Amino acid sequence: MGRNSGPLIEARASAVSVGLKGRSDVSVGARVFHSKFGNGTITAIEGNKLEIDFEHAGHKRVLDSFIEVVAS
């Protein structure tokens, strides 16, 4: 273990902190569009993961990089 375990832990910590940032242009209640699921409304946000109620596809959890915010 010794020498190799330190940097591996640091790399994991960096990856986790980057993944939790999320987008600043999304908020609960925002209307969004997803290329597969269509239009929906954000119901919850956890880091870069969004809970969205889609009009035709139902409730889904998607990454923020897969949606576009649309004007209401």
N, C-alpha and C positions, 0 to 999 in steps of 0.2 A: 504494500500500500504506500505508505510514506509520501514520497515526492509527487506521485501522479494524482493522488486523491485531492489535493488542494485546488489546482486549476480546474478540475472537472466540476467541483462544487461551485466555483466562481462562475463558470460558463452556464451552469444550470440556473443560478440565481439571476444572471443577466437576461437569459431567455425568458424567465418568468416575469421579470419586471417590465420588459419591453412588451410582452404579450398582454399585459393588463392595462396599458395606456388607453386604448380605445380612441374613437373619433370625437372631436369637439363639436361637430355639427349635428349630432344626433341627441335626441332627448325623448323621454317617455311622452307619448302622445303624438310624436312626429309621424307624418305620413311618409311612407317609403315605397320603393319599387324594387322587386327582385326579378331577374330575367326568367326564372322558372316558376315562381310562386305568384307573381303579379303584385298588385297593390296590397298594402297592409298598414297597420298601425303598431308602433313600438309600445309594448306593455311593460317591459323591464329591461335593464341594462346591467350586465356584469362584465366589466372590463371591455373587451372587444366582442363579446357575445351578446346578441340581442334576442329577446323574446318578442316575437311579432305575431299578431293576429292577422292573417291574410284573408282577404275577402272570399276567395274560392278554395284555398288550400288548407285553411284552418290554422291552428297554432303551431308555430315552428320556432326553433332556435337556430339562428344563423350568425355567421361572422359579419362584422360591420363592413368588411371590404367587399361583400357581395351585394350590397344594397346601394340605392341612390335615394337621397332625400328629395321628395317632390313637393311642389307648392300646394298648399291646401286650398 
